[in-house]
Amino acid sequence: MKSLAGLVSLVLWFATGWAQYRFGTVCSTSSPFATLPNNGHKLAYRSEMLSPERDTVTLVFQSNDSIYLTVSGNGATTPWRAPVGLYPGADPAITWGRNNQRQLVWQMLDTVSGRLNIFYRNLEYRMQPINVSGGSQDGFHPDVFGDSLGVAHIVWEENEGSGRRVYYRKADVNGVIGARFAVASQLTRGWAQPAIEGFGDTIAVIWAQFDSTQNPPYKIMRRCQVRGVWQAEEVLAQSSELLNQPALDFGTAAGEGFSGCWQRVVSGNSEVQFYNGNGGGYATSGVSTAPVLSTIGTVWSYLFWQEDSAGVNDIYTHFYYFMTGWTRGSIRQFFPISEPVFAPSCLGALAVWIQGDTIPYRLMWGFFDYPIANQEGATSSAKIKFPKIQFVRNLLFLPAVENNERRTNHLTLTDLTGRKVLSLKSGTNDVSGLGTGVYFVKGGSELRRVIILR
């Protein structure tokens, strides 16, 4: 397999009304669908940045005949490495499991059965791909969630009779796979595009369902596995008009509540619907498709979708910070881009998309910092009185924190996406394992920005 054409290590900075956003080129690609479909995770992020020299962001995408992987060391704003061809196939999805291992799934031709099956591999080990669908029918659109025990939870849709059905299976690095389980009790006559993610002690699967014999015919379905036990199917949305292209929160962390999104048609106009989380989204006059989102607790939300208004292909954004509310924007508004942009995917404040109107297309990245109305993000309503933060070499000194009547040490250090990278204590904290970049000391609803330089 050929490696894709050269990596362009271009990083551009643009000051917006909120912050400095950055974007650049990852590589070129032959496919305008490289980062689609939107149900599958395309970015994996290692939240505990204890080894700065290790790669912390992994991106998977597809060309016209193969799936590729590229990595960016110590955050998304350093140059991405030259993409490496992994396997022939399509529709890759990846997650950095809760045990810090990257789990990959994709569609590939099984040379024995002659069918398009769903395969799995743990990227941290040398192993042969495992055929997890193993069906006599073609499988499509896989997605994966990795738990803290190293188990990959995989969903996909598979041809069956006159429609398709959503299936689930577990797999691990030792080649142990669980039984095939039919998540959907009914067939769908359209694309289901199932998505899977973990929310607290619950693993949730959502998919689109269409059956012209039912009223209403279009539904967005959910089924949850709670501590290993499957619950009953639920209807999240139903309509006489199109509902499809579901996705789940791509920025979830342990303890966060369920949030997702999908495309819907309202009075003939294509819109996107964001469900739970912090809400968001808005109606447009154009065609809205392929929504994705990252919800980081009740503090931040990053919403992206493909938009075609007045014949202009753009990616619209809706960003939320709990102290200032929602702000609208678009990729072509933020950056000086005159070409079509489409096919978004995201993880936290990082987004990727495809750009251009002919081969070779460009696979782009954008980092949207933190949606706070001022650079420091200080708030006047927070109850915690922050201490003076001091750095000496690789040590962070933190005096005791006063919180009105008591002293508390409930402060954490987070990265730009809001993920915790270190619990802080009064006195000396060793930050030698953290890479260069912007971090936040977080206490209650207040943030203090710190910059680590090497």
C-alpha positions as CSV (number, residue, x, y, z in Angstrom):
1,M,0.0,0.0,0.0
2,K,1.2,3.4,-0.8
3,S,1.6,6.1,1.8
4,L,-0.3,9.2,1.1
5,A,1.3,12.3,-0.4
6,G,3.5,14.4,1.8
7,L,2.7,15.8,5.2
8,V,2.4,19.6,5.1
9,S,3.6,20.9,8.4
10,L,1.7,24.2,8.2
11,V,0.2,25.8,11.3
12,L,-1.7,29.0,11.1
13,W,-3.0,31.1,13.9
14,F,-6.1,33.4,13.8
15,A,-7.4,35.7,16.5
16,T,-11.1,35.5,16.7
17,G,-13.6,37.2,19.0
18,W,-12.8,34.7,21.7
19,A,-9.4,33.2,21.3
20,Q,-6.6,32.2,18.9
21,Y,-7.8,29.4,16.7
22,R,-5.2,27.3,14.8
23,F,-5.6,25.2,11.7
24,G,-3.4,23.3,9.3
25,T,-3.0,20.5,6.8
26,V,-2.6,16.9,7.8
27,C,-2.1,15.4,4.3
28,S,-3.8,14.9,1.0
29,T,-6.3,12.2,0.2
30,S,-8.0,10.8,-2.8
31,S,-11.4,10.5,-1.1
32,P,-13.9,13.3,-0.3
33,F,-15.4,10.9,2.3
34,A,-12.1,10.3,4.2
35,T,-13.5,11.4,7.6
36,L,-17.0,10.0,7.1
37,P,-19.4,8.5,8.1
38,N,-20.0,10.6,11.2
39,N,-21.1,7.7,13.4
40,G,-17.6,6.4,13.9
41,H,-14.9,8.0,16.1
42,K,-12.0,9.2,13.8
43,L,-9.8,10.7,16.6
44,A,-8.3,9.1,19.7
45,Y,-6.8,11.1,22.5
46,R,-4.6,9.9,25.4
47,S,-5.8,11.9,28.3
48,E,-3.0,11.3,30.7
49,M,0.0,13.0,29.1
50,L,2.6,11.5,31.3
51,S,5.1,10.8,28.6
52,P,5.4,13.9,26.4
53,E,7.4,12.1,23.7
54,R,4.6,9.7,23.1
55,D,1.9,10.4,20.5
56,T,-1.2,11.8,22.1
57,V,-3.6,12.2,19.2
58,T,-4.3,9.5,16.6
59,L,-6.4,10.0,13.5
60,V,-7.8,7.3,11.2
61,F,-9.4,7.9,7.8
62,Q,-10.1,6.2,4.5
63,S,-8.8,6.7,1.0
64,N,-10.5,5.1,-2.1
65,D,-9.2,1.7,-1.2
66,S,-7.5,1.6,2.2
67,I,-7.6,2.9,5.7
68,Y,-4.8,5.1,7.1
69,L,-3.4,6.3,10.4
70,T,-1.5,9.4,11.4
71,V,-0.4,10.7,14.8
72,S,0.5,14.1,16.3
73,G,2.8,14.1,19.2
74,N,2.0,16.1,22.4
75,G,-1.2,17.6,21.2
76,A,-2.9,18.4,17.9
77,T,-1.0,21.6,17.0
78,T,2.4,20.0,16.3
79,P,3.0,18.6,12.8
80,W,1.2,15.4,12.0
81,R,3.4,12.5,10.9
82,A,3.2,11.1,7.4
83,P,0.1,8.8,7.2
84,V,0.7,5.1,7.2
85,G,-1.5,2.7,5.2
86,L,-2.9,0.0,7.5
87,Y,-5.3,-2.3,5.6
88,P,-7.5,-2.4,2.5
89,G,-10.9,-1.4,3.6
90,A,-13.2,1.4,4.6
91,D,-15.1,3.1,7.4
92,P,-12.4,3.0,10.2
93,A,-13.3,4.0,13.7
94,I,-10.9,4.3,16.7
95,T,-11.0,5.0,20.4
96,W,-8.3,5.4,23.1
97,G,-9.8,3.0,25.6
98,R,-10.2,3.8,29.3
99,N,-7.1,1.5,29.8
100,N,-5.0,3.8,27.5
101,Q,-5.0,1.3,24.6
102,R,-6.1,2.2,21.0
103,Q,-8.9,0.0,19.7
104,L,-9.5,0.1,15.9
105,V,-12.4,-1.3,13.8
106,W,-13.0,-1.2,10.1
107,Q,-14.7,-2.8,7.2
108,M,-12.6,-5.2,5.1
109,L,-13.1,-8.0,2.6
110,D,-12.9,-11.4,4.1
111,T,-11.0,-13.5,1.5
112,V,-12.6,-16.8,2.7
113,S,-16.3,-15.8,2.6
114,G,-16.0,-13.1,0.0
115,R,-18.0,-10.8,2.2
116,L,-17.3,-7.4,3.6
117,N,-16.9,-8.1,7.3
118,I,-16.0,-6.0,10.3
119,F,-12.5,-6.4,11.7
120,Y,-10.8,-5.4,15.0
121,R,-7.3,-4.8,16.2
122,N,-5.6,-3.4,19.3
123,L,-2.9,-1.0,18.0
124,E,-0.7,-1.3,21.1
125,Y,0.2,-5.0,20.3
126,R,1.4,-7.0,17.4
127,M,-1.7,-9.0,16.4
128,Q,-3.5,-10.2,13.4
129,P,-6.9,-8.5,12.7
130,I,-9.9,-10.4,14.2
131,N,-13.0,-10.8,12.2
132,V,-15.7,-9.8,14.7
133,S,-18.7,-9.8,12.5
134,G,-18.0,-13.2,10.9
135,G,-21.3,-13.2,9.1
136,S,-22.3,-14.6,5.8
137,Q,-23.6,-11.1,4.9
138,D,-21.9,-7.8,4.3
139,G,-21.3,-5.6,7.3
140,F,-21.0,-1.8,7.4
141,H,-20.3,1.3,9.5
142,P,-18.6,0.0,12.6
143,D,-17.9,2.0,15.8
144,V,-16.0,1.1,19.0
145,F,-15.8,1.9,22.7
146,G,-12.9,0.7,24.8
147,D,-13.4,0.1,28.5
148,S,-10.9,0.1,31.4
149,L,-10.4,-3.7,31.2
150,G,-9.0,-3.5,27.7
151,V,-12.3,-4.9,26.1
152,A,-13.5,-3.4,22.9
153,H,-17.2,-3.0,22.5
154,I,-18.1,-3.0,18.8
155,V,-21.2,-2.3,16.9
156,W,-22.0,-2.4,13.2
157,E,-24.9,-3.0,10.8
158,E,-25.3,-6.0,8.6
159,N,-27.4,-7.0,5.6
160,E,-30.2,-9.3,6.6
161,G,-33.2,-10.3,4.6
162,S,-34.8,-7.2,3.0
163,G,-33.0,-4.7,5.4
164,R,-30.2,-4.3,7.9
165,R,-29.8,-5.1,11.6
166,V,-27.5,-3.6,14.2
167,Y,-25.2,-6.1,16.0
168,Y,-22.8,-5.9,18.9
169,R,-19.8,-8.0,20.0
170,K,-16.9,-7.8,22.5
171,A,-13.3,-8.5,21.6
172,D,-9.9,-8.2,23.2
173,V,-6.2,-8.3,22.4
174,N,-6.0,-12.0,23.2
175,G,-8.5,-12.9,20.5
176,V,-11.3,-13.6,22.8
177,I,-14.6,-12.5,21.3
178,G,-18.1,-12.6,22.8
179,A,-21.3,-13.8,21.3
180,R,-23.0,-11.8,18.5
181,F,-25.9,-9.9,20.0
182,A,-28.7,-8.3,18.0
183,V,-29.0,-4.8,19.5
184,A,-31.9,-3.9,17.2
185,S,-35.0,-6.1,17.4
186,Q,-36.3,-4.9,14.1
187,L,-34.7,-4.5,10.7
188,T,-34.2,-1.1,9.1
189,R,-34.7,-0.4,5.4
190,G,-32.2,2.4,5.4
191,W,-28.7,2.9,6.8
192,A,-28.6,2.5,10.5
193,Q,-25.1,4.0,11.1
194,P,-24.9,2.7,14.7
195,A,-22.7,4.6,17.2
196,I,-21.4,3.4,20.6
197,E,-20.0,5.2,23.6
198,G,-19.6,4.8,27.4
199,F,-21.4,7.2,29.8
200,G,-20.6,6.4,33.4
201,D,-21.6,2.8,34.1
202,T,-23.6,2.7,30.9
203,I,-22.6,1.7,27.4
204,A,-25.1,3.3,24.9
205,V,-25.8,2.5,21.3
206,I,-27.9,4.6,19.0
207,W,-29.0,4.0,15.4
208,A,-31.4,5.2,12.7
209,Q,-34.4,3.0,11.9
210,F,-36.7,3.2,8.9
211,D,-39.7,1.0,8.2
212,S,-42.4,2.3,5.7
213,T,-45.0,0.0,7.3
214,Q,-44.8,1.8,10.6
215,N,-46.3,5.2,11.6
216,P,-44.2,7.2,11.9
217,P,-41.6,5.4,9.7
218,Y,-38.4,7.2,10.9
219,K,-36.9,6.7,14.3
220,I,-33.7,7.3,16.2
221,M,-33.3,4.4,18.6
222,R,-31.2,3.8,21.7
223,R,-30.3,0.7,23.7
224,C,-28.1,0.7,26.8
225,Q,-26.0,-1.9,28.5
226,V,-25.8,-1.1,32.2
227,R,-23.1,-3.0,34.1
228,G,-23.2,-5.8,31.5
229,V,-27.0,-6.1,31.2
230,W,-28.8,-5.0,28.1
231,Q,-31.9,-2.8,28.8
232,A,-35.0,-2.4,26.6
233,E,-34.8,-0.4,23.4
234,E,-35.9,3.3,23.5
235,V,-37.2,5.7,20.9
236,L,-35.3,9.0,21.2
237,A,-37.0,10.7,18.2
238,Q,-39.6,9.8,15.6
239,S,-41.0,11.5,12.6
240,S,-42.8,11.2,9.3
241,E,-39.8,12.9,7.7
242,L,-36.2,11.7,7.5
243,L,-34.1,11.0,10.6
244,N,-30.6,9.6,10.1
245,Q,-26.9,10.1,10.5
246,P,-26.7,9.6,14.3
247,A,-23.6,10.1,16.3
248,L,-22.6,10.1,20.0
249,D,-20.6,12.5,22.1
250,F,-16.9,12.2,20.9
251,G,-15.5,14.0,24.0
252,T,-17.1,12.0,26.8
253,A,-15.2,11.3,30.0
254,A,-16.1,9.0,33.0
255,G,-19.1,10.3,34.8
256,E,-20.6,12.4,32.0
257,G,-24.2,12.0,31.0
258,F,-25.6,10.8,27.6
259,S,-25.5,13.2,24.6
260,G,-25.8,12.6,20.9
261,C,-27.0,14.1,17.6
262,W,-28.5,13.2,14.2
263,Q,-29.9,14.7,11.0
264,R,-33.6,15.4,10.7
265,V,-35.8,16.9,8.0
266,V,-38.4,19.5,9.2
267,S,-41.0,20.6,6.7
268,G,-38.7,19.5,3.9
269,N,-35.6,21.3,5.2
270,S,-32.6,19.3,6.4
271,E,-31.6,20.3,9.9
272,V,-29.4,18.8,12.7
273,Q,-30.7,17.8,16.2
274,F,-28.5,17.8,19.3
275,Y,-29.8,15.8,22.2
276,N,-29.1,16.2,25.9
277,G,-25.6,17.4,27.0
278,N,-25.6,21.2,26.9
279,G,-28.1,21.3,24.0
280,G,-27.1,23.5,21.1
281,G,-27.6,23.6,17.3
282,Y,-29.9,25.9,15.3
283,A,-32.0,25.9,12.2
284,T,-30.6,27.1,8.9
285,S,-32.0,27.7,5.4
286,G,-29.6,25.3,3.8
287,V,-29.0,21.5,4.0
288,S,-27.5,20.5,7.3
289,T,-25.9,17.0,7.6
290,A,-23.2,14.9,9.3
291,P,-23.4,16.4,12.8
292,V,-20.8,15.6,15.5
293,L,-20.2,16.9,19.0
294,S,-18.0,16.9,22.0
295,T,-19.6,17.7,25.3
296,I,-17.2,18.3,28.2
297,G,-19.3,18.1,31.3
298,T,-21.5,21.1,31.8
299,V,-18.7,23.5,31.0
300,W,-18.0,23.3,27.3
301,S,-19.6,22.0,24.1
302,Y,-18.2,21.8,20.6
303,L,-20.8,21.2,17.9
304,F,-19.9,20.8,14.2
305,W,-22.0,19.9,11.1
306,Q,-21.8,20.0,7.3
307,E,-23.8,22.9,5.9
308,D,-24.8,23.8,2.3
309,S,-26.4,27.3,2.4
310,A,-26.8,29.2,-0.8
311,G,-24.6,26.7,-2.6
312,V,-21.6,27.3,-0.3
313,N,-20.2,24.2,1.3
314,D,-19.1,25.0,4.9
315,I,-18.9,23.5,8.3
316,Y,-21.0,25.3,10.9
317,T,-20.0,25.5,14.6
318,H,-21.8,26.1,17.8
319,F,-19.5,26.5,20.8
320,Y,-20.6,26.7,24.4
321,Y,-19.0,27.9,27.6
322,F,-21.1,27.8,30.7
323,M,-20.3,31.3,31.8
324,T,-21.0,33.0,28.5
325,G,-23.4,30.7,26.6
326,W,-23.5,29.8,22.9
327,T,-21.6,31.4,20.0
328,R,-22.1,30.6,16.3
329,G,-19.5,30.4,13.6
330,S,-18.1,28.4,10.7
331,I,-14.8,27.0,9.5
332,R,-14.8,29.4,6.5
333,Q,-15.6,32.3,8.7
334,F,-12.8,31.5,11.2
335,F,-10.1,30.9,8.6
336,P,-9.3,32.4,5.1
337,I,-10.7,29.4,3.2
338,S,-12.3,29.9,-0.2
339,E,-12.7,26.1,-1.0
340,P,-15.5,23.8,0.0
341,V,-15.1,22.2,3.4
342,F,-17.1,19.2,4.5
343,A,-17.1,15.9,6.4
344,P,-16.3,17.0,10.0
345,S,-15.2,14.9,12.9
346,C,-14.1,16.0,16.3
347,L,-12.7,15.2,19.7
348,G,-12.9,17.9,22.4
349,A,-11.6,21.2,20.9
350,L,-10.0,19.4,17.9
351,A,-11.8,19.0,14.6
352,V,-10.8,17.5,11.3
353,W,-12.4,17.9,7.9
354,I,-12.0,17.6,4.1
355,Q,-11.2,20.6,2.0
356,G,-11.2,21.1,-1.8
357,D,-13.4,20.6,-4.9
358,T,-11.3,18.0,-6.7
359,I,-8.6,15.3,-6.2
360,P,-6.3,15.6,-4.4
361,Y,-8.5,16.7,-1.5
362,R,-6.8,18.0,1.7
363,L,-7.4,16.5,5.1
364,M,-7.3,19.5,7.5
365,W,-7.3,20.0,11.3
366,G,-8.4,22.9,13.4
367,F,-7.9,23.5,17.2
368,F,-10.5,25.8,18.7
369,D,-8.8,26.4,22.0
370,Y,-11.4,27.1,24.7
371,P,-14.6,29.0,24.1
372,I,-14.2,31.6,26.8
373,A,-15.0,35.3,26.2
374,N,-11.7,36.5,27.4
375,Q,-8.2,35.0,27.3
376,E,-7.7,34.3,30.9
377,G,-11.2,33.0,31.6
378,A,-11.4,34.5,35.1
379,T,-14.8,34.7,36.6
380,S,-16.1,36.9,39.3
381,S,-18.9,34.6,40.6
382,A,-16.7,31.6,41.6
383,K,-16.7,30.8,45.3
384,I,-13.2,29.4,45.4
385,K,-10.4,31.9,46.1
386,F,-7.5,30.8,44.0
387,P,-4.0,30.7,45.4
388,K,-1.0,32.2,43.8
389,I,0.5,29.6,41.4
390,Q,4.2,29.4,41.1
391,F,6.5,27.4,38.8
392,V,10.1,26.5,39.5
393,R,11.6,24.2,36.8
394,N,9.3,21.1,36.7
395,L,7.5,21.9,40.0
396,L,4.2,23.7,40.5
397,F,3.8,25.2,44.0
398,L,0.2,25.6,45.2
399,P,-0.5,27.1,48.6
400,A,-3.6,26.0,50.5
401,V,-6.9,27.2,49.0
402,E,-9.4,29.1,50.9
403,N,-13.1,28.4,50.2
404,N,-15.0,30.8,52.4
405,E,-15.2,28.8,55.7
406,R,-12.9,25.9,55.0
407,R,-9.7,25.1,53.2
408,T,-9.9,22.6,50.4
409,N,-7.4,21.0,47.9
410,H,-10.0,20.0,45.3
411,L,-8.1,21.5,42.4
412,T,-7.2,19.7,39.2
413,L,-5.0,20.5,36.2
414,T,-6.8,20.0,32.9
415,D,-5.7,20.3,29.3
416,L,-7.4,22.5,26.7
417,T,-10.2,20.0,26.1
418,G,-11.1,20.1,29.8
419,R,-9.8,16.6,30.5
420,K,-8.1,16.1,33.8
421,V,-4.4,15.4,33.5
422,L,-3.3,15.8,37.2
423,S,-4.9,16.1,40.6
424,L,-3.3,18.9,42.5
425,K,-2.4,19.1,46.2
426,S,-1.2,21.9,48.5
427,G,2.5,22.3,48.3
428,T,4.7,20.8,45.6
429,N,3.3,19.1,42.4
430,D,5.6,17.4,39.9
431,V,4.6,18.4,36.4
432,S,7.7,17.1,34.6
433,G,5.7,14.5,32.8
434,L,3.5,17.0,31.1
435,G,4.3,18.4,27.6
436,T,4.6,22.0,26.6
437,G,1.3,23.8,26.2
438,V,-1.6,25.6,27.8
439,Y,-3.3,24.0,30.8
440,F,-5.9,25.1,33.4
441,V,-6.1,24.9,37.1
442,K,-9.7,24.2,37.8
443,G,-11.6,24.6,41.1
444,G,-15.4,24.6,41.1
445,S,-16.5,26.7,38.2
446,E,-13.4,28.8,38.1
447,L,-10.4,28.4,35.8
448,R,-6.8,29.8,35.9
449,R,-4.7,29.4,32.8
450,V,-1.1,28.2,33.2
451,I,1.5,27.7,30.4
452,I,4.2,25.1,30.6
453,L,7.3,25.7,28.6
454,R,10.3,23.4,28.1
